[in-house]
């Protein structure tokens, strides 16, 4: 297993290098630059700023400069936020986005799996219809509408929860629910479909014929196989959710990475765009590696790298 993990890490490094290279050249191929849309600067000031951020050098030289710094773990200095490095922006924003994402993920997995199981075991009952309706709402209602609705009801009308900001644990409740609803709908549908399929298979009939209790058949055998696709989905979903949602963070005035990422694109802040893209790529690769490793713990028949 360790040899496979080393191989995955090596391929991950290659993937990050490719992503960084493609992002760098695509970003610089777009017309304009960080100082294009700003208030017109005196030519000598703009020239000094271009020299300060090495933007006056040939593109390949800029690429070489960026990659050498990247090897040292230096993601550069923000062009728009004076005096702030990209490392500092990630250090400040990621804990907020990750905390919000972790709570949202917990809600999505807990209620998604629960609703999926209930829906499958009570097929065509009122509980099944309720679960399907909840999942359909999760697919159909955009997160910004759900967030606005929750804010209106629980913060403005009922005055039970704070409407915005990131100061107390109560501030996390409404944005977490808003962020969790769509992945919860995915998980509910996935668990329901997979569990129904597993319950029809021969090994389940054999287990029942052996006299195993229905609880053992469902939770020890069928659910273990039904949950594997959900685990696969969790890797990219967790990476995306941990790095923040611009819409949710904007609505609830949360100082996370999602807000920084979109702001950096509108500002043409090259170093922040590059830094956050690379950070997201590393996190995504790491989460996928964790998912691969977790297969072996969920189902010991699956051996990492042996295709079994």
Residue pairs with C-beta under 8 A, 6 or more apart in sequence:
1 293
1 296
1 304
1 305
3 305
4 304
4 305
5 289
5 293
5 304
7 305
8 285
8 289
8 292
9 289
12 282
12 285
12 286
12 289
15 281
15 285
16 278
16 281
16 282
16 285
19 277
19 278
19 281
20 67
20 70
20 274
20 277
20 278
20 281
21 63
23 273
23 274
23 277
23 278
24 63
24 66
24 274
25 59
25 63
27 270
27 273
27 274
28 59
28 62
28 270
30 268
32 268
33 55
33 268
34 53
34 55
34 79
34 80
34 267
34 268
34 269
34 270
35 41
35 46
35 49
35 50
36 268
37 268
41 49
47 56
49 55
50 56
53 77
53 79
53 270
53 271
54 61
54 62
54 65
55 62
55 270
57 65
66 76
66 274
69 75
69 76
70 278
73 87
74 85
74 87
75 85
75 86
75 87
75 90
75 271
75 274
75 275
75 278
75 279
76 85
76 86
76 271
76 274
76 275
77 83
77 84
77 85
77 86
77 271
78 84
78 85
78 86
78 89
78 264
78 269
78 271
78 272
79 267
79 268
79 269
79 270
79 271
79 272
80 264
80 267
80 269
80 272
81 89
81 269
81 272
86 271
86 272
86 274
86 275
86 276
87 275
89 257
89 260
89 272
89 275
89 276
90 257
90 275
90 276
90 279
92 255
93 244
93 255
93 256
93 257
93 259
93 260
94 242
94 243
94 256
94 257
94 279
96 166
96 244
96 254
96 255
96 256
96 257
97 242
97 243
97 244
97 249
97 254
97 256
97 257
97 258
98 242
98 243
99 172
100 172
100 175
100 176
100 179
100 244
100 248
100 249
100 254
100 256
101 179
101 238
101 241
101 242
101 243
101 244
102 242
103 172
103 176
103 180
104 175
104 176
104 177
104 179
104 180
104 183
104 241
105 180
105 183
105 234
105 237
105 238
105 241
105 242
107 176
107 177
107 180
107 184
108 180
108 181
108 183
108 184
108 187
108 237
109 184
109 187
109 230
109 234
111 180
111 184
111 188
112 183
112 184
112 185
112 186
112 187
112 188
112 190
112 191
112 230
113 187
113 191
113 227
113 230
115 131
115 134
115 135
115 184
115 188
115 191
115 192
116 131
116 187
116 188
116 189
116 190
116 191
116 192
116 195
117 191
117 195
117 218
117 223
118 127
118 128
118 131
119 127
119 128
119 131
119 132
119 188
119 191
119 192
120 191
120 192
120 195
120 196
120 199
121 195
121 218
122 128
123 196
131 188
131 192
132 192
134 185
134 188
135 184
135 185
135 188
135 189
136 185
137 181
137 185
138 181
138 182
138 184
138 185
138 186
138 188
139 182
139 185
141 181
143 178
143 179
143 181
143 182
143 245
143 247
143 248
144 247
144 248
144 251
146 177
146 178
146 181
147 174
147 175
147 178
147 247
147 248
147 251
147 252
148 251
150 174
150 177
150 178
151 163
151 164
151 174
151 251
151 252
154 160
154 161
154 174
155 161
155 162
155 163
155 164
155 174
156 163
161 170
161 173
161 174
162 168
162 170
162 171
163 174
163 252
164 171
164 251
164 252
164 253
164 254
165 171
165 252
165 253
165 254
166 172
166 252
166 253
166 254
166 255
171 252
171 254
174 252
175 248
175 249
175 251
175 252
175 254
178 248
178 251
179 241
179 245
179 248
183 237
183 241
186 233
186 237
187 230
187 233
190 229
190 230
190 233
191 226
191 227
191 230
194 225
194 226
194 227
194 228
194 229
194 230
195 218
195 222
195 223
195 226
197 226
198 204
198 221
198 222
198 223
198 225
198 226
199 218
199 222
203 221
204 217
204 221
204 222
207 216
207 217
207 221
208 214
208 217
224 298
224 299
225 299
227 298
228 295
228 298
228 299
231 291
231 294
231 295
231 298
232 291
234 287
234 291
235 284
235 287
235 288
235 290
235 291
236 284
236 287
236 288
238 287
239 280
239 283
239 284
239 286
239 287
239 288
240 284
242 283
243 257
243 258
243 261
243 276
243 279
243 280
243 283
244 256
244 257
244 258
244 259
244 260
244 261
245 258
246 258
246 259
246 261
246 262
247 258
248 254
248 258
249 255
249 256
249 258
249 259
250 259
257 276
257 279
260 272
260 276
261 272
261 273
261 276
263 269
264 272
264 273
264 276
265 273
292 304
293 304
295 302
295 304
296 302
296 303
296 304
301 308
302 308
